[in-house]
Amino acid sequence: MSQVSYARYGKDNIRLYKVDKDEKNGIQTVTEMTVCSLLEGDIETSFTEADNSVIVATDTQKQTTYILAKQNPINPPELFAAILGEHFVKTYSHIHAAHIKIIQHRWTRMIIDGKPHPHSFYRDSDETRVVEAVAREGKGIDIRTKIEKLLVLKSTGSAFHGFHRDEYTQLGETWDRILSTEVEAGWKWKTFKNVDEVRKVDFNAVWKAARDITLKTFAEDDSASVQATMYKMCDQILACAPLVDTVDYSLPNKHYFEIDLSWHKGLKNTGKDATVFAPQSNPNGLIQCTVTRKFKSKL
Ligand SMILES: O=c1[nH]c(=O)c2[nH]c(=O)[nH]c2[nH]1
């Protein structure tokens, strides 16, 4: 005998595009996203007894996504995810949780002859804004926002020395190295009671602040290590976003190796003379951390 211990189901890779047309000035604004909707609830019998009566079809979840996108703003994606999640939980009494993931793709407005173009855009990078929302019946809405695939590099201003050494250590110390990573940064919001509470939050401002902090700290920090630099990023995001409970980063250390070319006519290409490097695809370092506010003692 067996039983279902956990199940959820829904539609993944729902592609969605919405244009907002400002009739007054002719300016159009576009948003493109990929949505995943997964529902949880009293659905065990659909697995164990072929009871389809409890299934809100995955096609229905897709159609609902389109209809709610027509009836509501889809920007910020945090709000749209909350609207969609709350809809499923409120509409179907046997559905107790909805997991909505949104990947927002970049469409950056073109600048033509120095002026923002009213209706033309370009994809300036693979970077995405990712939102994961969970609406739970009677328990509110949990939201996490992420920056993914933001590729950065600095050609100096990074060191790595003083690390633990023993008989397994070969790596030399460096006071000047290349630092490159593909930023994955996330921040978890406090639990919201409902969509009305979600509506009041300026998610776009926090996303911009987190992204600006990431780039500015990466560029300006005299980096002692990936660990030390990423902690500074987390600390600043927590300081500027009171509704955010935790911040986390996952940073691959994308190595660039020096190449000794002295075998060729004594060419100098190491240490301070290094200008030609070999970018490495693997293996790579991977540094992850989650940072929260320190608990303040009332004493
Ligand atoms: O910033 C770094 N952190 C590490 O933990 C590490 N380990 C390593 O080999 N290089 C680096 N760089």
The ligand as an SDF file (V2000), in Angstrom:
LIG
                    3D

 12 13  0  0  0  0  0  0  0  0999 V2000
   37.1780   34.9600   -3.2030 O   0  0  0  0  0  0  0  0  0  0  0  0
   37.5510   33.7780   -3.1240 C   0  0  0  0  0  0  0  0  0  0  0  0
   37.0260   32.9680   -2.1740 N   0  0  0  0  0  0  0  0  0  0  0  0
   37.3820   31.6650   -2.0140 C   0  0  0  0  0  0  0  0  0  0  0  0
   36.8600   30.9380   -1.1160 O   0  0  0  0  0  0  0  0  0  0  0  0
   38.3600   31.1560   -2.9080 C   0  0  0  0  0  0  0  0  0  0  0  0
   38.9500   29.9390   -3.0520 N   0  0  0  0  0  0  0  0  0  0  0  0
   39.8150   30.0320   -4.0940 C   0  0  0  0  0  0  0  0  0  0  0  0
   40.5150   29.0790   -4.5300 O   0  0  0  0  0  0  0  0  0  0  0  0
   39.7900   31.2870   -4.6270 N   0  0  0  0  0  0  0  0  0  0  0  0
   38.8920   32.0140   -3.8920 C   0  0  0  0  0  0  0  0  0  0  0  0
   38.4710   33.2980   -3.9930 N   0  0  0  0  0  0  0  0  0  0  0  0
  1  2  2  0
  2  3  1  0
  2 12  1  0
  3  4  1  0
  4  5  2  0
  4  6  1  0
  6  7  1  0
  6 11  2  0
  7  8  1  0
  8  9  2  0
  8 10  1  0
 10 11  1  0
 11 12  1  0
M  END
$$$$
